[in-house]
Amino acid sequence: MQRTTTTDLVVVGAGTAGLPAAIEAAAHGLRVTVVEKGDRPGGTLWRSWAQLSAGGTALQRAKGIRDSPDLHFDDVMRISRNTADPELVRLAVDHAPATIEWLMASGFDMDPDAPAVLHFHEPYLLPRTYWGRDAGRSVLEVLLPAFEKACAGSVTLALGTELVAFRTAERAVETGKPGEPGEPGEVRVAGVTVRDPDGTFREIDATNVILTSGGYAGNPELFPRLTSGAPLAGPASPGAEGSGILAAVDAGGRVRGQDRFLPTYGGVLRSGSTWETVGLDDYPALTPQARAPWEIHVNTRGERFVAEDAPSVDDRENALLAQPELKFWVVYDAAIRRSAPALFPTWDETELDRAFDGHPSFVTALDLTTLARAAGMDPGVLADTVAAYNTAVASGDDPFGRAHLPAPIAEPPYYAVLNHGTTLKSPAGLAVDSRLRVIGPDGPFANLWAAGEVIGGSTLSGKSFVSGMSVTPALGFGRMLGRRAAGATTDPGSM
């Protein structure tokens, strides 16, 4: 006979949004069951840079930066070219300052250079990006102790436990009880079915459910299905396989944002993998504001397709989006390898030599014809491309508008490194309303909320990457939903 347990709140996913949701709900008196498929809490924070953003914080005021949620909102919509959801962006930026203040009050190890304007993504107009000294682990240093304390009380953590389905939906009735739906006719879920580590199934009856299970950027089969056919390459955890999204769709939820994919510009695969890249810290240095390019970037045919030093990363990413298979080769020569700032700052020369000796994404040859053939490019096209670039270096006039032209590509051996359009977060996700309720076939579920990457990265960044508009909203929305589940009359953004 299938086991059944009962709780006030089920939180699916112990990551960036799920941990604060459980902490807040428990602090407001709820019995909480946290279902986590992995073997430890933390989700993508173990891998993420965890950039944060907020306008109007004490840190900004201390540095003389005049900012506000209104200015933050305008900047998000500018960067996203009005493709982000304005209602949810408004909710996110209004909660963001309180999220930063909460982290600081909880001992967050903020990098002393924050806030700043960063250029890995399209930059804000003002310094409003923050980060911890130890990236995502700095956030975990705040969340995990508070979560462990909650687990000693009214929170039950179920590791290695997989969400299978949302329980049969039913109509809400007026109860008048805090935290329970009270609008007749709304659809609600009765709980979830999970698979425990021993393989047995269990039903969990719950008054409310918060879905924070993350995205699908670790699932190379599902990714193109939910992202208009785009191939997956990235450093995401294999645990980010989209099971929460699929379970919600089976229950009647719908997905949005499938057409709003924009790849991160660059990243190389791990040796032996067809989709997983090296970690973000080991990506090549392709941000011109941090390292002006000495190399050229060519597509799989051997053609240049963008000014490698274009100051707008959005322009470079959109140019890459039009290239075959979202791939490009970074091509250079012996003189550039010897003289230029390191293309791979975290790799030493021995590691690079090892890669060129056997990694399929690293190719070297004594002439351009052999290099092109080894890389699968047209030798004639690559030769013409390099010749045209060398002419641009000599004349100082590049047809693509590149300004930094330090040296020709002329001294053997020649090198080429295959890069991909990559992603750490999923662009598509579940449609939610302004209260973060999952939208079903007949309107929003009364007691099923969602936050974090499960609602799609494009919801708050549109067809772009907006710094801090993933981690900060996940933290803030998680805290807010934990309180809402408990029937709290105020949320963290109003404190």
N, C-alpha and C positions, 0 to 999 in steps of 0.2 A: 504494500500500500504506500502511495506517495506521501511523503511527510509534508506537513504544513506548519509554518511558524507565523507569528504575528508581530507586527511592530507599528510604530507611528509613522515612520518615514523610512523609505528605501532610497539610498543614494547609489546610483550605478556608476562606478568609476571613482577611484581614490586619487585623482590628479589635481590639476590647478584649480578647477572649480569645485570638484567634489569634496576635497578636504575642508575648505572653509565653509561649505554648506553644512557638512556634518558637525563641524565645531560649533557653528552658530546655533544650529537646531538643538544640539545637546545642551548648550548653555541656556537655552530657553525652555528646557524641561522635556524635550521629546526623547523617546526611545528611538534610536537610529540604527539601522542595519546598512553597512556599507559593503557593496558587492564589488570586488575587484578581481579581474581575470588574471592579472599578473601575480608575481610572487612577492611584491613589495608595493607599498603606496608611493606615490610621487609622479607617476605618469611621465609626460614628456619633459618635466622639469629636470630630470636627470640628464637630458641631452640638450635642452634649449639654452640659448643665451638669455632668455627671459627678459627681454627689453620691456620696460614699462613706460607709460606716458600719462601725463596729467597736466592740466593747466590751472595755475593758481594755488601752488603749494608753498609751504613754509620754506622749503629749500630754494625755490625760485625767488621768493621775496628776499631771502638772506643774501642772494647774489644780485639783487637789483633787477631781476627779470619781471617785467609786468606782463602777466598772463592771466587767462581766465578760461573757464569751460566754454564760453562763447567763442573765444578765439581758437581754442582747440577744435571745437566743432567745425568752424569754418575751414580750418586747415585740413582736417580729415576729408571733408567733402571736396576740397580743392584737389588734394592728392589723388583721391579715388575718382576724380572727374564725375562726381555726383552719381557714382554707381554703388556706393554703400547705402545701407538702409538708414535714412535720416532719423527715423524715430528711435531706432535702437542705438545709433551713434549718439544721439542726444542723451539717452539714458546712460550710456557708458561714460561719456565725458563728465556728466554731472556727478557720477559716483567716483570718478577717478581720483580727485584730490583726497577724499576720505580714505581711499584704499592706500595711497602712498603714506598718509599720516599714520594709518593703522600699522603698516609695515614698520615704519620708523619707531613708533611707540613700542613695538614688539621686539625691537633689537635688530632690525634688518641691517646687514652690513653693506650700506650703500657705498658705491665707488665714489671717491672724493671728486672725480671729474664730472659727476652727474649733478644737475641735468646738463645736456649738451645737444648740439645738432649733429646727428650721425648721418652718414651717407651710404651705408650698405643698402638701405632702401631710399626711396625718394624722400628728401629731407623736409622736416617742418621748417617754418619760417622763424620759429623761436626755439631756444633750448628747452625742450620739454620731454626729452628721452632720459630715462633713468635705468640703472642696472646695478646689480650687486657685484662685489669683487669676485665672487665665485659663481657668476652666472646663475643658472637655475637653482643650483644648490644653495645659494644665498636665500632664495625664497623658501626652500625646503627647511632651512635652519629655523625659520619662523613657524612654518606650518606643522612640521612633524612633532615637535614637543607638545604643542597644543593639542594635536590630534591624539597622541599617545595618552595624554591626560584625560581626554574625553573617552578613550577606549577603556580607561580604568573605571569609568562611570557608566553612562547609559548608551555608549556606542559599541556596537559589535562589528568587528571587521572580518569579512569572509574573503580571504585570499584564495587564489586559484579557483575562483567561482565565476562561472560564465552566465551572463544573461542569455536566456533562451527565448523568452517571449514575455510580452505584457499580457496580464490576465484579462479575461473577457471583459469588454467594456460594458458599462451599464449607465443608466441615466442617473444624474444627481438628484437628490431630494433635499429639501431644506432641513438643516439640522440645528443651526444656531450654535454649533460647537466651534470653538476656535480651531482654525487650521483646516476645517472640513468645508467642502464646497457647499454653497448655499443658494445657488441659482438653479431653479427647477429646469429640467430639459437639457442641461449641459451633459456632455459625455464625460465619463470618468473611467479610470482603470481601477481594478480591485486589488492590484498588486502585480507581482512578477513571478515567472517560473525561472529557476536557475539550475545549472548543473554544478553540483559540488565536486570537490577534488577527487572523490572516489568514484565519480561517474554517475552517481544517482541524482535523480531530479528532486527538486524541492519547490514547493509553492510558498511564497511569502505574501501574506495578506498585509496590506498597508493602507493607511489613510491617504498618504501622499507619496509620490515618487518624483525624484529629481534625477534626470538623466544627464550625466557628465562623463560619458564613456569615451570621449575623444573622437577623432576623425578616422580617415581611411588611408592616410598617407604612408602606411606601412603595408598596403595590400596591392601588389602590382596587377592583380586580376580585376579587382573592383575599381581601382582608380580610373582607368579609361572609361568604364561604364558610367561613372558619376561625373566625369570631367570631359565630356564631349570628345572622347577618343584620345585625349592626351596621354602619352606614355609616362609612367612613373619613374623618377630617379630622385633619390633623396636620402637623408640620414635618419628618417623617422624610425621609431621603434617598430619591429615586426608586430608588436601587440596592438598597434593602431590600425586595426583591420576592418573597422566599420560595423561591428556586430550590433552596436546600439542603434545606429541609424537604420540598419536593416530590420531590426526588431520593431522599431517604431513605425516603419513603413508597413510592415505586416499588420500592425494594429490600426492602420489607416492614416498615419502621418504622411506628409509629402516632403519632397526634397526640392530645394531651390539653390540657385547659384551655379548650376552645372556649366554655364557658358561664361563664367567669370574667372577662368584660370589664367594666371600670368606666371611664367616660370622665373625663379631666381636665376640670375645670370652667372652660371658656371657651377662647377663641382665635378669631381672625378669619382669614378666607381671604385669600390673596393675590389681588389684582385679576386677573381672567382665569382663575383656577383653580377647579375644582369640588371640590377636596379638600385641596390643600396650603395650610397656614396660613403666616402670617408667622412669623418665628423666635421662639423662646421669650422672648427679651429684649424683644420688641415686643408681647407679649400685654398685654391690659388688666389693670390692677391690681385683681383681684377677691378677693384674700386679705384678709379683714377684720382680721387681726392686723397686717398691714402698712399697710393703708389702709381705714378704716371706710367703708362704702358710703354714697353720697348718692343713688344712682340706685335704680330698681327693676328687677327681672329678670322678664320675662314670657315665656311660651311663644308658639308661633306662633299661638295663638288670641287672645293678648292678656291672659292670666291670669297673676297671680303664682303661684308654685308652691313657694316656699321663703323662709325668713327669710334675706335677703341677707347678714346678718352672723352667721349660724349659725357658732359657733366650730369645729364639726367639718366639715372639708372632705369627709369621708366621707359625712356626711349630705347635704351639698349635691350631691355627685356622684351619690348614689343617687336623690335627687329629680330630677336632670337625666335620669337613665337612664330615667325613666318618661315623659319628655316626647316629643311627636311629633318624629321625625327627629333627636332629640338636639340641638335648636336652642333658643336663647332670645335675646330682644332686651334689651339694656340701655337703659332709657328714662330721659331726664332733660330738663331745660329750660335756658334761657339763664342763669338765675340760678345753677344748679348748675355749669354750665360755667365761669362767671365766678368762683365762690367756692370750689368744692371743690378738694381736691388733685387733681392730674392723673390722669384715668382712664387715659391712655396716657403714662406717664412718659417714654418715649424718643421721643415724637413732639412736634414743635413745632406751633404754631398753624397755620402755613402748610401743613404736611403734613395736619393734620386737616381744614382747609378744603378742600384738594384731594380728600381722601377723601369728604367730604360732597357734593362737587360732581360726583363721577362713579363712586365705588366702589359696587357694588351692595349691599354689606353695611352701608353708611352712609346713613342717611335723615334728612332734616330737613324740617320743614314749619312753617307759621305756626299751625296748629291740629291738635288730636289726631285729628280725623277724616281729614284729608289724610295725616297721618303713618301712621295705621293702614292706610289703603288702599295707600300706597306700600310698606309693609312686608308686606302680605298678611295683616294681622290683621283681626279683626272690629271695626269702629269703635265699635260700642256696647259691646262687651266691654272694649276698652281704655279707653274713657271711664269706665265703671263702676269699672275697676281703679284708675285714677288718682284718681278721686273717693274711693274707699274708703281709698286710701293717704293722701291729704291729710287725711281725717278722723282717721286714726290719728296723723298728725303733730300735729294740733291737740289731740288728747286724750292723747297719750302712750301709747296702748294699741293695739298692732298685733295683729291676729288671728293672724298667723304667729309672733308672739313676738319680732319684731325689736326690738332695744333702741336702736339708733342711728337716730334720726328727726330729722335736722338741719333739713330744709326741705321744704316742699311742692313739687310739680311743677306750676307754674302760670304761669310767665312764658314767652311765646313769644319766639323760635322753640323748637320742641321737637326733640329728637334721639333717634334709636334706632340702636343698633349691633348687628348680628347676630353672635352668638357660637355656637360649636359645642361639643359634647362631643368633645374631641380626644384624641389619643394619640401618644406618641413611641415607645412600645414595643409589641410584639405580645403579647397575653395568652396565646395558644395556642402550643404548640411540641411538639417531639419528646419522647416519653416516654423517660426514661433510668432506669437503676437506681442504687443507692447508690454505685456506682463510676463513674457518668456514662457507662456503656455504653448505646448506643442499643438499645432493646428491639425485637426483630423478632418475627415470627410464632411462632417456636419458642423464645423467650427472648432474652437479650441477645446482641448481636454481640460476639465475643471481642476484636476489634481495631478497632472503630468507636466512638469516643467523641464526645460533644458537650458544648459549653459555650457560655455567653453567651445571647443572645436566642433562638437557635435552639431552646433547650429551653423557651421560653415565659416571659414575664414573670410569669405567674400561678404558676409553679412555686415561686418564692421570695417572692412578695408576695400570692398568693391573689387574691381578688376585692377588691383594694385597691391602693394604691400605698404601698410601704414604703421610706422614704428609704434610699438606698445599697445596696439589695438587688438591683441590676442590675449596676452597674459593679464594685463590690468583688468579688462572687462571680465575675464574668467574669474579672477579673484573677487572682484566687486559683485558680480552677479551671483556667484556662489554664496557669498555672505548674505546678500539680499534674500535669496531664495530660502536659505536656512531659516531666516527669521519669518518669512512669509509662511512657510510650512507650519511654524509654531503659532501663527496667528498674531505675530508681533505687529503693533500699530505703527512703528517707525522702522526704517531700514538704515543700514550703515551710511548711506549717502546723505542722510538728513541730519547726521550728528555733528 
